[in-house]
Amino acid sequence: MKNVTVSMEDDVAEWARLEAARRNTSVSRLIGEMLAEKMRHDDAYERAMREALEWRSWGKSSGPRVKPDDVSERRRS
């Protein structure tokens, strides 16, 4: 575990102190948990985006495309 120094506006520091007290933890632990959650969220988003882009490119082909009118005609049949 690393120690770091963080600078913030006075009102933000006051909020952090109150929030940490409400959660019965330290400001240091509160900030660490918030950053860890942000990291997990960002990692999950990046993974989902990569998977979505892979899925999107998977369906592409060099063959002929179906025209919207053809799809409508097939539905009526």
N, C-alpha and C positions, 0 to 999 in steps of 0.2 A: 504494500500500500504506500502511495506517495503522498507527501504533504505539499500543498500548494497554497499560495496566497491569492486571494480574490479581492478585487476592488469593486465596490458597488455604491450606488447612491444611498444616502442616509435612509430615505424612506423604504428602499428595498431591503436594506439591512435590518431595519426595524420589523418589517413584515416577516423576514426570515427568522428572526429571533422569536417572534410571537408564534409563527407556524411551527417552528421546532418545539417550542414549549407545549403547544397544543398536542403535538404528536409524541411528546415525552422523549425527545431525542435532541441531539446537538445540531447546531447550524451546519457544522461540517458534514455530519452524516446526512442531514436533510438534502444539502446540495449534492452530495455524492450520489444519493438515491435518485434524485431528480435527473442528474446527468446520465446515470446508468439506464434509467427508463427511456430517456430521449435516445440514447444510443441503440437500445433494443428496438424501439419504434422505427428509427431510421433504417436499421439493418433489415427489419421485416419489410418495410416499404421498398427498399432497394431490391430485395429478393423477389417480392411480388411483381415489381415492375419488370425485372429481368425475365421472370416466368411468363408474364403477359406478352412481352415482346417476342419471346421465343415461340409462344403459342401462335401469335399473330403471323409470324414469318413461316411457321410450319404449314399453314393452310395455303400459302401462295404456290402457284404453279405457273408454268410457262404455257399451259394449254389455253384453249379459248375460254372466255368468260361467258357466263350466262347473263343474258340481258334481262332487265326487270320485266319487260313485256312477256318474255318466255316463261318466267316464273308465274306471272299472273295467268297466262294461258293454261299452264299445267295445273294450277289450282282449280280452274273452272272445269277441267276434264274429269 
